[in-house]
Amino acid sequence: MPVLVNLDVMMAKRKIRSKDLAQKIGITEANLSLLKSGKVKGVRFTTLEAICHHLQCQPGDILVYEDG
């Protein structure tokens, strides 16, 4: 998959657990887990905005495009 999800890296840098982030942004832990693993076909901008707000980061810190 050319778009990599580095959400787990940002969460580790910010020292926040999946359970806590999921609760703060209003999604289930299962959906957050799917997002972290890159097994989703899309993400709502509102969800991405909430993640970035709570992790104090930019979308490019979480989503990375790799060619090849």
C-alpha positions as CSV (number, residue, x, y, z in Angstrom):
1,M,0.0,0.0,0.0
2,P,1.6,3.3,-1.0
3,V,0.0,5.3,1.8
4,L,1.5,4.4,5.1
5,V,-0.2,5.2,8.4
6,N,2.2,6.2,11.2
7,L,-0.4,6.8,13.8
8,D,1.1,4.3,16.2
9,V,4.4,6.2,16.0
10,M,2.8,9.6,16.8
11,M,0.8,8.0,19.7
12,A,4.1,6.6,21.1
13,K,5.8,10.0,20.8
14,R,2.9,11.7,22.6
15,K,2.6,8.8,25.1
16,I,-1.1,8.2,24.6
17,R,-2.8,4.9,24.7
18,S,-5.3,3.7,22.0
19,K,-8.1,3.5,24.5
20,D,-7.6,7.1,25.6
21,L,-7.3,8.5,22.0
22,A,-10.3,6.6,20.8
23,Q,-12.4,8.0,23.7
24,K,-11.2,11.6,23.1
25,I,-11.9,11.5,19.3
26,G,-15.2,9.6,19.6
27,I,-14.5,6.4,17.8
28,T,-14.2,2.8,18.9
29,E,-10.9,1.2,19.8
30,A,-11.6,-1.4,17.1
31,N,-11.9,1.4,14.4
32,L,-8.7,3.1,15.8
33,S,-6.9,-0.2,15.6
34,L,-8.0,-0.7,11.9
35,L,-6.8,2.8,11.1
36,K,-3.5,2.3,12.8
37,S,-2.9,-0.9,10.9
38,G,-3.8,0.8,7.5
39,K,-6.7,-1.7,6.9
40,V,-9.2,1.1,6.1
41,K,-9.9,2.5,2.6
42,G,-10.5,6.0,3.9
43,V,-10.7,8.3,6.9
44,R,-13.1,11.2,7.5
45,F,-11.5,14.6,7.6
46,T,-13.3,15.2,10.9
47,T,-11.7,12.1,12.4
48,L,-8.3,13.1,11.0
49,E,-8.8,16.6,12.4
50,A,-9.6,15.3,15.8
51,I,-6.6,13.0,15.8
52,C,-4.3,15.8,14.8
53,H,-5.8,18.1,17.4
54,H,-5.4,15.7,20.3
55,L,-1.9,14.6,19.2
56,Q,-0.9,18.1,18.3
57,C,0.5,17.1,14.9
58,Q,-0.1,17.6,11.2
59,P,-1.8,15.1,8.8
60,G,1.6,14.5,7.2
61,D,2.9,13.3,10.5
62,I,0.4,10.5,10.4
63,L,-0.1,9.7,6.6
64,V,2.9,9.2,4.4
65,Y,3.0,8.4,0.7
66,E,5.7,6.0,-0.5
67,D,6.0,5.3,-4.2
68,G,6.8,1.7,-5.2
